[in-house]
Amino acid sequence: MASSVNKIIIIVGFISLFHSAFSAAQHRSYLRITSQEFTALPLDIIIQAVVSLFAVIWGVLNISGKLREIPAANELNNIKWETQRNLSSFYIFNHRGRALAFDFVPTTSKEDLEKLE
């Protein structure tokens, strides 16, 4: 029973929110037709939009049920430190670090570079 009431509150809230958006657009077009300057929306449109937004939020929170904690720490406790960051797709063997090796000989030809790969 409670979830059907919350669904009705959500539907009425969305309809009211749509109506307040339509009223704001209609107010802007009225100001353009009468050549008046736009300063702000009328207070009733702002109140309707805010109340309907809170009604939708309240209804959605009540339909979703109790919020539970995500147990991410339990999954991380089962992973060993050695395999936690083992991402083999990011391994790079042909990089600038080889220039730091004591037996590094720079290659200039394309064939030598292809042999290394």
C-alpha positions in Angstrom: 0.0 0.0 0.0 2.8 2.4 0.9 4.6 1.9 -2.3 1.5 2.7 -4.4 1.1 6.0 -2.5 4.7 6.8 -3.1 4.3 6.0 -6.8 1.3 8.4 -7.0 3.3 11.1 -5.2 6.1 10.6 -7.8 3.6 10.8 -10.7 1.9 13.9 -9.3 5.3 15.5 -8.5 6.5 14.9 -12.1 3.2 16.4 -13.5 3.6 19.4 -11.2 7.2 19.8 -12.2 6.3 19.7 -15.9 3.5 22.2 -15.2 5.8 24.6 -13.5 8.3 24.4 -16.4 5.4 25.0 -18.9 4.2 28.0 -16.8 7.7 29.5 -16.8 7.9 29.2 -20.6 4.4 30.7 -20.9 5.4 33.6 -18.6 8.5 34.3 -20.7 6.4 34.3 -23.9 3.9 36.6 -22.3 6.6 39.0 -21.4 7.9 39.0 -25.0 4.5 39.7 -26.4 3.9 42.6 -24.0 7.4 43.9 -24.5 8.2 43.8 -20.8 11.7 43.1 -19.4 12.3 39.8 -17.7 13.5 40.2 -14.2 12.5 37.0 -12.4 9.9 34.3 -12.4 6.8 34.8 -10.3 7.0 33.4 -6.8 4.2 30.8 -7.3 6.0 29.2 -10.2 9.2 28.9 -8.1 7.4 27.5 -5.1 5.6 25.0 -7.3 8.8 23.8 -8.9 10.7 23.5 -5.6 7.8 21.7 -3.8 7.3 19.3 -6.7 11.0 18.6 -6.9 11.1 17.7 -3.2 7.9 15.5 -3.6 9.6 13.6 -6.4 12.8 13.1 -4.4 10.9 12.0 -1.3 8.8 9.5 -3.3 11.9 8.0 -5.0 13.7 7.6 -1.7 10.7 5.9 -0.2 10.2 3.5 -3.1 13.9 2.5 -3.3 13.9 1.0 0.2 16.6 1.0 2.8 20.0 2.0 1.6 22.8 -0.5 2.4 26.5 0.0 2.7 28.6 -1.3 -0.1 31.0 -3.9 1.4 34.1 -3.0 -0.7 36.5 -3.5 2.1 35.7 -7.2 2.4 36.6 -7.8 -1.3 39.8 -5.9 -0.9 40.8 -7.9 2.1 40.7 -11.1 0.1 43.1 -9.8 -2.7 46.8 -10.3 -2.1 49.1 -7.3 -2.4 51.1 -8.8 -5.2 48.1 -9.2 -7.5 46.2 -6.1 -6.7 47.8 -3.8 -9.3 48.9 -6.6 -11.8 47.5 -5.1 -15.0 49.3 -7.0 -17.8 47.8 -4.9 -20.5 49.8 -1.9 -19.3 53.2 -3.7 -19.5 55.7 -1.7 -21.7 59.0 -3.2 -22.5 60.2 -0.8 -25.2 60.7 2.5 -23.3 63.3 5.1 -22.5 64.4 3.3 -19.4 66.7 1.1 -21.4 68.9 4.1 -22.0 69.9 3.9 -18.3 71.3 0.4 -18.7 75.1 0.1 -18.5 75.4 -1.7 -21.8 73.1 0.6 -23.9 74.2 1.1 -27.5 71.9 3.6 -29.4 70.5 2.3 -32.7 69.8 4.5 -35.6 68.6 2.1 -38.3 65.0 1.0 -38.8 66.0 -2.7 -39.1 67.6 -2.7 -35.7 64.6 -1.1 -34.1 62.3 -3.7 -35.7 64.6 -6.5 -34.3 64.1 -5.1 -30.8 60.3 -5.3 -31.1 
